[in-house]
Amino acid sequence: MTHPLRTRCFTEGGRLLRRNWAAAIITAACLLGSVSSVFADYIEPSAVNVKTERYIPAKSDFERGTYFYKVSWQGIPVAEARVVVDDEQLGDRPALKVKASAQTGDFIDIFYKLRFTSESVFDAHSFQPARFYSLQRENSREKFREVSFSDDGVIQANYIKNGKDREPREFRSENATFDPISAAFLARSLPLDMGAKKEFDVFNGKHRFLISFDIAAREVIEVRGRKYDAIKVYPTVQKLTDSEGEQRLKYAAIWISADDNREVLKLESKVLVGTVDAELVRFEPEVTAPRPVEVARASK
């Protein structure tokens, strides 16, 4: 017979992964999917009044390839995740396509089964998002969200829950608004000066959030037996489309490599029972196919 406390702990670990997968992997918005406050009233995204700085990316040449992560609760592996960074085109403009996915392991699936996929396409220089989707399968429940961002600030969103279409949303944002993934990459691109604070207006297809990153310290950490010079960041996430202004995180910390790669090395977050952390396992750079001339030469 399964001990009820153990079941509760694994369920909390699964819920944290659902909430924080992005933070574990690419920093930002990771922390966006938790259950809404029972007594809070929904505020339409168009009614939100928020103003954030319009940041100019300082870095845009993120390495193409795949990042692999291990997610653990109290040192026990509970899930794995990956992020794939690839090139894309938006008309005649170069763009980035980033796909993030996470899934619980076989043993955890007995208690809590999660499959999550999310993808963003955004301008490779301004990081302005063009389109975003997320698909979440949680036990027998399924949610699909799709968002398109126009250059004139118009944002359109469709939401399907358990096979049923919800009312589509459309609004114009006067503020610089991002999806979770493009916000995370923009945050990684900026100078990370000690004591600075970066804030982002993020829309995930239903809710708008104010995501803040406080750059706290520079320290050496060890991840998977390797030492890194890292920058420690404290994220906070506030839901803006909620009458209670729900504050998301009790405690979370993210470590980002201090070199030009700005790799997300580790995430640590406290849950109801214990601590969940995600660590970078490895990075596999994109394998570029040789040009036809090179193939012909190699075959001689």
N, C-alpha and C positions, 0 to 999 in steps of 0.2 A: 504494500500500500504506500502511495506517495505521501510524504510528509507535507501538510498544508503550507507550512512556512517556506519549505523549499520551492513548492509550486509557485507561491507568491513572489519569491525572489526572482525566479526565472522569468515570470511574467513581467515583473518590473524591468528586468534587464532587456526583455524584448521591447517593451514600451519605450525605454530610453533609446534603443537603437532606432526605432521608428521616428522618434522626435529628433534625434541628433545625428543621423547618418551623415548628413552633409558636413557638419562641424567636424566629425571624426575624419573626414576625408579632404575636404576642400575649404574648410573653415566655415563658411557662413551659415548657412541657413538650414542648416542642419537642425536647427532646433525649432522647426516650424510645424510639426504635425501633431502636436499633442491634443488631448481631449479638451474641448472648450469648457468654460465655466458653466455650470448647470443653470445658474440664475442670471447669467449675463445676456444682454440684448445685443443682437447683431447690428452693426453699423455698416451701411453700404460703403464700399471703397471710395466712391465719388464724394462722400461726405467727410472723408478724413482730411484734416488740415495738418500737414507736416512739411517742414522745410529742412533739407539737408544740403550740405556743400556739394557743389558740382565738381567732382574730382576729375583730374586729368591723369590718366595712367602714366606711371613712370617706367613701366616695364610691360612689354607685350609679347616677348619672344619665349613663352613657356614651351618647354620641351614636349614634343609629341610622343605619346606612348601610353602605357598602362601602369597605374599605381595599384598595388595590392595591400589590403589592410586586414589585420586580425582584431576582432572585437572580443573582449573578455569581461566577465563579471567576477570580481574577487580572484582574479588569476585563472579562472576557468573559461576556456574558449566557448563562446556562445554564437558567434556569427563571423562571416567574412564579407568583405566589401571590396569594390574596385572602382577606379575612375579611369576612363579612357579619354585622352585628349587628342583631337584630330583636326585636320584642316577642313574648311567648308567655304562655299562661295555664297554671297548675298548679292546677286546680280553681278556687277563688275567689281564688287568690294570683297577683299579677303575677310574671312570669318573663322571663328573657332567653333567646333562642335564638341561639347563635353558631355559624356554619358556616365552617370554614376549608378551603381547598383549595389544592393545589399541583400543578404539572405541569412536566416538563422541556420545553424547546423542541424544534422540529423537528430541528435539527441534532444536539442531544444525544441525541434519541431513537434515533439510529443506533447509539449506543454503550450507552445506558442509558435505558430508558423508564420513567418514574414517573408515576403518577396517584394522588393522595392526597386523600381527603375525610374530614372529621371534623366531628362536630356535638355540641354540648352544650346541654341545657336545664337552667337552674338558677334558683333563687329570686332575684328581682331585688333583695332587701334583704339576705338573709343569705349569698347566693351558694352555699348548699347545693345540690349537684347532684341532679337527679332522674333523668336518663338521658343516656347518651353512646354514640356509636358511631364507629368508624373503619373505612374501607375503603381498603386499599392494594393497588394493582396495580403490581408491579415486574417489568418484562419479562413473562414468562409466568406469574409467580407471583401469587397473590392471597390476601390475609388480610382477614377481617372480624371485628371485635370489637364486642360490644354489652353495655352495662353498665347496670344499674338500681340506684339508690341509694334506700333507704328512710329515713324520718325516724328510725327506731329503730336505725339503724346497720347494718342488714342490706344486704349488697351481693351482687348476683347478676350473673354474667357468662357469656356464650356466645361461643365462638370457632370460626370456620370457616376452615380453611386449605386452599386449592386444592380447594374444593368438598366437603371432608370435615369433618364435625362433630368437634370435640374435646370432651373431657369438660367439661361445664359446672361452674362454680365458684360456691359460695355461702359467705359468711363474715360474721361480725359484727365490725365495727371499733369498738373503744372510743375510738379517736382520731378527730379531725376529718379525714376522708378525702375527697379531691376527684378529679375527673377532670382531665386536663391543661388543658383550656380554662377550666373554672371556677376552677382554681387560679391560672391566669394573670391572669384578671380580678380575682380577690381581691387578688393581689399589686399590681396596678395601682391598686387602690382605697385602699391603705394609705398612711400618711405615709411618705415616703422621706427619712428623716433621715440625714445623713452618718454613716457608720460603723456604722449599724444592720445587722442581719442578720435576714432573714425566712426561715422554714423551713415546708415544706408536705409533707404525706403525700399522695402521688398514686398512684392505681391506674388503669392503662390497659386493663384487661380480662384481663391475664395477670400483669403484674409490678407490684409496689409500689416506689415510689421516694421518697427523701428529696431534695427539691429545695430548694436554699438560694440566696438572693440577697443578696449583699454590696453595700450602697450605697456606692460608692467616691468619686465626685467629681461636681461640677457644672461643666459646661463648655459653651462655645458650639461647635456643630458645623454644618457645611453639608451639606444633603441636597438634591440635585437643584436646586442653585442658590439655595436659600433657607437663611438662617441661623436656628438654633433654640437657645434656652436649654434645655439638656438635662441629665438626670441619668444618670450612667454606672453601670451595675450589672454585677457579675461573678456569673454563675450557676454553680453546681456541681450535679451530679446523681449520686446514689449509688443503685445498684440494691439493694433490700433483700431481694428474693426470689432471692438468688444467694449461694451458700456462700462466694464470694470477695469479696462486697461490692463488686462491680465499680464502679470510679470512672469516670464517663463522659467528662468533658471535660478536655482538656489546657489549652485556653485558649478562652474565649469572652467577649465583652462585648456588652452591650445598652445602647442609648441611648434613654431615654424622655423625652418632652417634659416640661418642668418646670411647664407650665401646668395648668389644671384638666382639660384633655382627656386628659392622660396617654397620648398617642399613642406607639406603638412606632415609633421613627424609623429605627433601624438596628441590625443585628446583624453582628458580625464574629467569625469562628471560624477557627482554624488547622486545616488538614487535613494529610495525609501530604505532599502537595506543594502549597505555596502557601497562599492564604487565600480563604475563601468569605465573601461579605458579602451581606446583603439590605437594601434601602433602600425606604422608603416612596415610592411614585411619586405617588399622589394619594388623596384621600378624597372619595367621592361621598355626600352626605347622603341619607337616605331621603326620597323624595318622598311626602308625605302626600296622599292623595286628598281632594279637597274634599267637604264634606258635601252631601247632595242639595239643600238649600235654596240653597247657594252655586252649584251647577251650574245650577239653575233660573234664578237671577238672571242668571248669566253668559250664558244662552242668549237672554234677552230683548233 
